[in-house]
Amino acid sequence: MNTAHFASVSFDEALIQKYNHQAPRYTSYPTALEFAPMADGAEEQILQNRDLDTALSLYVHIPFCRHLCYYCGCNKIITKKNSDAGDYLDYLFAEILHKKSLLSGTPIVKQIHLGGGTPTFLSDDELTKLWQFLQTHFTLDPNGDYSVEIDPRELRPDTLPILKSLGVNRLSFGVQDLDETVQIAVNRVQPVALINAVMADAKALDFGSINVDLIYGLPHQTPKSFAQTLDAIIALSPERLSVFNYAHLPERFAPQKRIRGDDLPSPNDKLAMFKNAILSLTSAGYQYVGIDHFAKPDDELAVAQRAGKLHRNFQGYTILGECDLLGFGVSSISQIGQHITQNPTALADYQAKINAHVLPAVKHIQSNDKDALRKDVIMGLLCHDRLVFDDLDARFGIDSRQYFAKELAQLQKMANDELLSISDWGVQILPKGRILARHVAAVFDEYLTHKSPQRFSKVI
């Protein structure tokens, strides 16, 4: 791949308006909509039969938040009771020990991510206890990727130094917007001075990579106000940014009912915000990785993309897609080989499973060889903007030009609009099509034909 390709992305407003339809984000294939009830005992067999040579990525879900952000669609529990976290850790430890007992050999852990909710809802002692528990029961790669989501409002003076001392080398935190009127409207008030101080402290401690989340389309946002937020965040120079599109779905996410539809920016204003984000971030030197992610050219994510080694999983873009993913905690997802499982989304149901001394997963997807082929195509398009016929033929023993003849015919419309090119060697997404890569990938999704498109978000 010509590395100059990833330095360019074109924002064609007419084409985005034309193709701005709902499509999956493809953190997996098949997507989570294909989950089915899981048989008792099935998760144990999956863990016992996993490939011994495959390294592990661990995800730990901490569901607690002290404040309710009105835009949020995550699985969370709003509480101010610190004791809730201590009880939850006991359940987590029981699940971790049970799953670890089923793993043969000594698997190497190359990645750990604490997500939520708000992981820093845990006290400093609880964070230490959890991390040391993982270090005790797993063998961690000294060069691994170890990250924690932090809430700037939920940090004590020693939290960041403690995380650094434990081996955490990457942080991610949500800013969403710096305008006070917007912050009040979504119930997430974070003074600019607080964000600046947290970023300064994190950089002084030399965390390897810091990610900042922004959201456009929130109540009272304007193109001008969001541009000011972008400029302020660019000045702080995080290694990565995620610029998410707010999807207003109060019928699915109850907290969003507290956001007045009349306060939301118009579709045209949202389009202007995203366009400015693309232009501002690429002008500042960030590489557009894909969908809503940006990274500095020397960040591992951007380097992996240019080297053809980028992956996607339930944690988004990652450099470690070859790992099996073990999820712990309420609602967490695991991906072991061709199996995807999910724990109960209700805390009481999760606790009941642990109390019964059984593994908690209640949903399951088992993919097949045909799914593996289509996953390879979809992830290649989303991570590297291309599909190479000869590579597919070699890996899967097919004639990919013939196998995907119908899909290639469907792509011709996009080729006519210069979103992509189709040649003898494969499909190449062009600068005009990079923003719309989800829609290119969706052409290869066999499951979409019977799914309501309203279950997915639009690009903008």
C-alpha positions in Angstrom: 0.0 0.0 0.0 1.2 3.5 -0.9 1.5 5.1 2.6 0.6 8.5 1.0 -3.0 7.1 0.6 -3.6 7.3 4.3 -2.5 10.9 4.4 -5.4 11.9 2.2 -9.2 12.0 2.7 -11.7 14.0 0.6 -14.9 15.4 1.9 -17.4 15.5 -1.0 -20.6 16.9 0.5 -22.9 15.8 -2.4 -21.6 12.2 -2.3 -21.9 12.0 1.5 -25.5 13.2 1.3 -26.2 10.6 -1.3 -24.7 7.7 0.6 -25.3 8.8 4.2 -27.4 5.7 5.1 -27.4 3.4 8.1 -24.7 0.8 8.2 -23.0 -1.4 10.8 -19.8 -0.3 12.5 -18.4 -3.8 12.1 -16.6 -4.3 15.4 -17.3 -7.9 14.5 -18.6 -10.0 11.7 -21.2 -11.4 12.0 -22.4 -8.3 14.0 -23.9 -8.4 17.5 -27.4 -8.6 15.9 -26.8 -12.3 15.2 -26.5 -13.2 18.9 -28.6 -16.2 19.9 -29.2 -17.8 23.3 -26.3 -19.8 24.6 -26.6 -23.4 25.8 -25.5 -24.2 29.3 -21.9 -25.4 29.4 -21.0 -24.2 25.9 -18.7 -21.4 27.1 -16.6 -23.9 29.1 -16.1 -26.0 26.0 -15.1 -23.0 23.9 -12.4 -22.0 26.4 -11.1 -25.5 26.8 -10.8 -25.9 23.1 -9.1 -22.6 22.2 -5.9 -22.5 20.2 -3.1 -22.7 22.7 -0.8 -20.7 20.6 -3.1 -17.7 20.4 -2.3 -14.8 22.8 -5.0 -13.1 24.9 -6.5 -9.6 25.1 -8.5 -9.0 28.3 -11.4 -6.6 28.6 -12.8 -5.7 32.1 -16.1 -3.9 32.2 -16.7 -1.5 35.2 -20.3 -0.4 34.8 -20.5 2.3 37.6 -20.8 6.0 37.0 -21.4 8.7 39.6 -23.2 11.0 37.1 -25.6 10.3 34.2 -24.5 11.7 30.8 -27.7 12.1 28.9 -26.2 11.2 25.5 -24.8 7.9 26.7 -25.8 4.5 25.3 -23.3 2.4 27.2 -24.1 -0.3 29.8 -23.8 1.6 33.0 -25.2 1.8 36.6 -25.6 5.2 38.2 -24.6 5.1 41.8 -22.7 7.2 44.4 -22.3 4.1 46.7 -18.6 3.3 46.7 -19.3 -0.1 48.3 -21.0 -1.2 45.1 -17.6 -1.4 43.4 -16.1 -3.6 46.2 -18.9 -6.1 45.9 -18.6 -6.1 42.1 -14.8 -6.8 42.3 -15.6 -10.0 44.2 -17.8 -11.2 41.3 -15.2 -10.2 38.7 -12.5 -12.1 40.5 -14.7 -15.2 40.7 -15.4 -15.0 36.9 -11.7 -14.4 36.1 -10.6 -17.4 38.2 -13.3 -19.7 36.7 -12.3 -18.8 33.1 -8.6 -19.0 33.9 -9.0 -22.5 35.3 -10.3 -23.7 31.9 -7.3 -22.4 29.9 -4.6 -24.8 29.0 -1.0 -23.9 28.9 0.3 -20.4 29.8 -1.2 -18.0 27.4 0.5 -14.6 27.0 -1.6 -11.5 27.6 -0.7 -8.8 25.1 -3.5 -6.3 25.9 -5.7 -5.3 28.8 -8.4 -2.6 28.7 -10.6 -1.4 31.6 -13.7 0.1 30.1 -17.1 1.2 31.3 -19.0 2.9 32.7 -16.3 4.7 34.6 -13.3 2.5 35.6 -11.9 5.3 37.7 -15.1 5.1 39.8 -13.0 2.5 41.6 -10.8 3.8 44.3 -7.1 3.9 43.8 -6.7 0.8 46.1 -9.4 -1.0 44.2 -7.7 -0.2 40.8 -4.5 -1.5 42.3 -6.2 -4.6 43.6 -7.8 -5.4 40.3 -4.7 -4.8 38.2 -2.5 -6.9 40.5 -5.1 -9.7 40.5 -4.7 -9.8 36.7 -0.9 -9.7 36.9 -1.0 -12.6 39.4 -3.2 -14.9 37.4 -2.0 -14.1 33.9 1.4 -13.8 32.2 1.6 -10.3 30.8 3.8 -9.4 27.8 6.2 -6.6 29.1 5.7 -4.8 25.7 1.9 -5.2 25.8 -0.9 -2.6 25.3 -2.5 -1.7 28.6 -5.2 0.9 28.7 -7.8 2.4 31.0 -10.7 4.7 30.3 -10.6 7.6 32.8 -13.2 10.3 33.7 -11.4 13.6 34.5 -14.0 14.3 37.2 -13.2 10.9 38.9 -9.5 11.2 39.5 -7.8 11.5 42.8 -4.3 13.2 43.1 -2.5 9.8 42.9 -4.7 8.0 40.4 -2.7 8.7 37.3 0.7 8.0 39.0 -0.7 4.7 40.4 -2.0 3.6 37.0 1.4 4.4 35.5 3.2 2.4 38.2 1.0 -0.6 37.5 2.1 -0.7 33.9 -0.8 1.1 32.2 0.7 2.8 29.1 -2.4 4.2 27.4 -5.3 6.4 28.6 -8.6 7.3 27.0 -11.1 9.9 28.2 -14.2 11.6 27.1 -14.3 15.4 26.6 -17.2 15.4 24.1 -17.4 19.2 24.0 -15.8 22.1 25.8 -18.7 24.5 25.5 -20.3 25.0 28.9 -23.8 25.4 27.5 -23.5 22.0 25.7 -22.0 20.4 28.8 -24.9 21.5 30.9 -27.4 20.2 28.3 -25.9 16.7 28.4 -25.1 16.7 32.2 -21.3 16.4 31.8 -19.8 19.6 33.1 -16.0 19.5 32.9 -14.2 22.9 33.0 -11.6 23.5 30.4 -9.0 24.0 33.2 -9.7 20.4 34.4 -9.2 18.9 30.9 -6.0 20.9 30.5 -4.7 19.8 33.9 -5.4 16.1 33.3 -3.8 16.2 29.9 -0.7 17.9 31.4 -0.4 15.4 34.2 -0.8 12.5 31.8 1.9 13.8 29.5 4.2 14.5 32.4 3.9 10.9 33.4 4.8 9.8 29.8 1.8 7.6 29.1 2.6 6.1 25.6 -0.7 7.2 24.0 -3.6 9.3 25.0 -7.0 9.2 23.3 -9.7 11.9 23.5 -13.3 11.3 22.6 -15.4 14.1 21.1 -19.0 14.0 20.0 -20.7 16.2 17.3 -24.4 16.6 17.0 -25.0 17.4 20.7 -27.7 19.9 21.9 -26.7 23.6 21.4 -23.6 22.8 19.4 -22.9 24.9 16.3 -20.2 24.6 13.7 -18.5 27.6 15.2 -18.6 26.3 18.8 -17.5 22.8 17.8 -14.6 24.2 15.8 -13.4 26.0 18.9 -13.5 22.7 20.8 -11.5 21.1 18.1 -8.9 23.8 18.1 -8.5 23.6 21.9 -8.1 19.8 21.8 -5.6 19.9 18.9 -3.6 22.4 21.0 -3.4 19.7 23.7 -1.9 17.3 21.2 -3.4 13.9 22.1 -2.0 11.0 20.2 -5.4 9.8 19.1 -8.9 11.3 18.7 -12.3 9.7 18.3 -14.9 12.0 16.8 -18.3 10.3 17.2 -21.6 11.2 15.6 -24.3 11.6 18.2 -27.3 9.4 17.3 -30.5 10.6 19.0 -32.4 7.4 19.8 -34.4 8.1 23.0 -36.7 5.2 22.3 -33.7 2.9 22.8 -31.6 4.8 25.3 -33.8 6.3 28.1 -31.3 8.9 29.3 -31.6 10.6 25.9 -35.2 11.5 26.7 -33.7 14.3 28.7 -32.3 15.9 25.6 -34.8 18.1 23.7 -34.9 17.3 20.0 -35.4 21.0 19.3 -32.0 21.8 20.8 -30.1 19.5 18.4 -28.2 20.9 15.5 -29.6 20.5 12.0 -28.3 17.8 9.6 -26.5 20.4 7.6 -24.8 21.8 10.7 -23.8 18.3 11.7 -22.3 17.8 8.2 -20.4 21.1 8.6 -19.0 20.0 12.0 -17.8 16.7 10.7 -16.3 18.3 7.6 -14.4 20.8 9.8 -13.2 18.0 12.0 -11.8 16.2 9.0 -10.1 19.3 7.6 -8.8 20.6 11.0 -7.4 17.3 12.1 -5.7 16.3 8.9 -4.3 19.8 8.6 -2.9 19.4 12.1 -1.1 16.3 10.9 -3.4 13.5 12.1 -3.9 10.5 10.0 -7.6 9.6 9.3 -7.6 5.9 10.4 -11.2 5.4 9.5 -14.9 5.8 10.5 -14.4 8.3 13.3 -10.8 7.7 14.4 -7.7 9.8 13.9 -4.1 9.2 15.1 -0.7 11.0 14.9 1.4 9.5 12.1 3.9 8.0 14.6 1.2 6.5 16.9 1.1 2.7 16.8 -2.4 2.7 15.3 -1.4 4.8 12.3 1.9 2.9 11.9 0.0 -0.4 11.9 -2.4 0.8 9.2 0.3 1.9 6.9 2.0 -1.5 7.4 -1.2 -3.4 6.6 -1.4 -4.8 10.2 -4.4 -2.9 11.6 -7.5 -4.8 12.9 -10.9 -4.1 14.3 -12.7 -5.8 17.2 -15.2 -4.9 19.9 -12.7 -2.3 21.2 -12.6 -0.6 17.8 -9.4 -0.3 15.8 -6.5 -2.2 17.3 -3.0 -3.4 16.5 -3.6 -6.8 18.2 -6.4 -8.4 16.2 -4.7 -11.8 16.3 -5.5 -12.2 20.0 -8.4 -14.0 21.5 -10.5 -11.5 23.5 -11.6 -12.5 27.0 -14.3 -10.3 28.5 -15.1 -10.0 32.2 -18.0 -8.3 33.9 -21.6 -7.4 33.2 -22.3 -7.1 29.4 -18.7 -7.9 28.4 -18.0 -9.7 25.1 -15.5 -12.4 24.4 -14.2 -13.5 21.1 -12.5 -16.9 21.0 -11.6 -18.2 17.5 -14.9 -18.3 15.6 -17.0 -17.9 18.8 -18.4 -14.6 20.1 -20.1 -14.7 23.5 -21.7 -12.0 25.7 -22.4 -11.8 29.4 -25.8 -10.7 30.8 -26.4 -7.0 30.5 -28.3 -6.8 33.8 -26.1 -6.8 36.9 -28.5 -9.0 38.9 -28.5 -11.6 36.1 -24.7 -11.5 35.9 -24.4 -12.0 39.7 -26.9 -14.9 39.7 -24.7 -16.7 37.2 -21.6 -16.2 39.3 -23.4 -17.2 42.4 -24.4 -20.4 40.7 -20.7 -21.1 39.9 -21.3 -21.2 36.1 -19.8 -19.1 33.4 -22.0 -16.1 32.8 -22.3 -15.8 29.0 -25.9 -15.9 27.8 -25.5 -15.0 24.1 -23.5 -16.7 21.4 -22.5 -16.4 17.8 -20.6 -19.2 16.1 -19.2 -18.1 12.7 -18.3 -20.4 9.9 -15.7 -20.5 7.1 -18.0 -18.4 4.8 -18.3 -15.8 7.6 -14.5 -15.8 8.0 -14.0 -15.0 4.3 -16.5 -12.1 4.4 -15.0 -10.9 7.7 -11.6 -10.8 6.0 -13.0 -8.7 3.2 -15.0 -6.3 5.4 -12.1 -5.7 7.9 -9.7 -5.3 5.0 -11.9 -2.5 3.5 -12.3 -0.8 6.9 -8.7 -1.0 8.0 -6.7 -0.8 4.8 -9.2 0.5 2.2 -8.7 -2.4 -0.1 -9.6 -5.9 -1.2 -6.9 -7.9 -3.0 -8.2 -10.8 -5.1 -5.0 -12.8 -5.1 -4.6 -12.6 -1.3 -8.1 -13.9 -0.8 -7.6 -16.7 -3.3 -4.5 -17.8 -1.5 -6.0 -17.7 2.0 -9.4 -19.2 1.2 -8.8 -21.3 -1.8 -11.4 -19.6 -4.0 -11.7 -17.6 -7.2 -12.6 -14.3 -5.4 -13.4 -12.5 -8.7 -16.1 -15.1 -9.4 -17.1 -15.6 -5.8 -17.9 -11.9 -5.3 -19.2 -11.2 -8.8 -22.5 -10.0 -7.5 -20.9 -7.7 -4.9 -18.5 -6.3 -7.5 -21.4 -5.5 -9.7 -23.1 -3.6 -6.8 -19.9 -1.6 -6.2 -19.9 -0.3 -9.8 -22.3 2.5 -8.8 -19.8 3.7 -6.2 -17.0 3.3 -8.7 -18.9 5.6 -11.1 -19.0 8.2 -8.3 -15.2 7.7 -7.8 -15.6 6.4 -4.2 -13.5 3.4 -5.2 -11.8 1.8 -8.1 -12.2 -1.8 -9.3 -9.2 -3.3 -11.2 -7.7 -6.6 -12.2 -6.0 -6.9 -8.8 -8.9 -5.8 -6.5 -10.9 -3.0 -5.0 -9.3 0.3 -3.8 -11.3 2.8 -1.8 -10.4 6.3 -3.0 -10.1 9.5 -0.9 -13.7 10.4 -1.6 -14.8 7.1 -0.3 -12.8 6.8 2.8 -15.5 8.4 5.0 -18.0 6.0 3.5 -16.0 2.8 3.9 -18.7 1.3 6.1 -21.1 1.4 3.2 -18.6 -0.2 0.9 -18.0 -2.9 3.4 -21.7 -3.5 3.9 -22.1 -4.7 0.3 -20.3 -7.9 1.4 -22.5 -8.4 4.5 -24.8 -11.4 3.9 -26.8 -10.8 7.0 -28.0 -7.3 6.2 -30.8 -8.3 3.9 -33.1 -9.3 6.8 -32.1 -6.6 9.3 -33.9 -3.3 9.8 -31.4 -0.5 8.7 -32.7 1.6 11.6 -30.7 -0.7 14.0 -27.5 1.0 12.7 -26.2 4.5 12.8 -25.6 6.8 9.9 -22.1 8.0 9.0 -23.2 11.6 10.0 
